[in-house]
Amino acid sequence: MTTDEIRDRLAHIIVEKLNSGVVIEEVRWESNLRDDLGIDSLAAAELLFEIDQEFGAPIGTVDARSLVTVRDAVTAISRGLPSSRAA
């Protein structure tokens, strides 16, 4: 799975599952999860859960505070994917 595919799937999670009030076009690589996308600490915990469900990538051990941008989240997801699934 490419990083662009991960970002696209992550964008859908943010828009559809977190009810963040943003539209898909607002979820860019450098979007700040808190400031730009409105993800607070509770939503961040839910995001980690949804990532685990969607990707099977165990990033639950990642401190949600370390995920500042969409790029940070994509990087954490790709590191959690088995090497045969990550591109």
HUMO-V997112 format. One record per residue. RES is the residue in three letters. SS is DSSP state (2 for helix, 1 for strand, 0 for the rest). Layout:
BEGIN
res->RES ss->SS
res->RES ss->SS
END
This chain:
BEGIN
res->MET ss->0
res->THR ss->0
res->THR ss->2
res->ASP ss->2
res->GLU ss->2
res->ILE ss->2
res->ARG ss->2
res->ASP ss->2
res->ARG ss->2
res->LEU ss->2
res->ALA ss->2
res->HIS ss->2
res->ILE ss->2
res->ILE ss->2
res->VAL ss->2
res->GLU ss->2
res->LYS ss->2
res->LEU ss->0
res->ASN ss->0
res->SER ss->0
res->GLY ss->0
res->VAL ss->0
res->VAL ss->0
res->ILE ss->2
res->GLU ss->2
res->GLU ss->2
res->VAL ss->0
res->ARG ss->0
res->TRP ss->0
res->GLU ss->0
res->SER ss->0
res->ASN ss->1
res->LEU ss->0
res->ARG ss->0
res->ASP ss->0
res->ASP ss->0
res->LEU ss->0
res->GLY ss->0
res->ILE ss->0
res->ASP ss->0
res->SER ss->2
res->LEU ss->2
res->ALA ss->2
res->ALA ss->2
res->ALA ss->2
res->GLU ss->2
res->LEU ss->2
res->LEU ss->2
res->PHE ss->2
res->GLU ss->2
res->ILE ss->2
res->ASP ss->2
res->GLN ss->2
res->GLU ss->2
res->PHE ss->2
res->GLY ss->0
res->ALA ss->0
res->PRO ss->0
res->ILE ss->0
res->GLY ss->0
res->THR ss->0
res->VAL ss->0
res->ASP ss->0
res->ALA ss->2
res->ARG ss->2
res->SER ss->2
res->LEU ss->0
res->VAL ss->0
res->THR ss->1
res->VAL ss->2
res->ARG ss->2
res->ASP ss->2
res->ALA ss->2
res->VAL ss->2
res->THR ss->2
res->ALA ss->2
res->ILE ss->2
res->SER ss->2
res->ARG ss->2
res->GLY ss->2
res->LEU ss->0
res->PRO ss->0
res->SER ss->0
res->SER ss->0
res->ARG ss->0
res->ALA ss->0
res->ALA ss->0
END
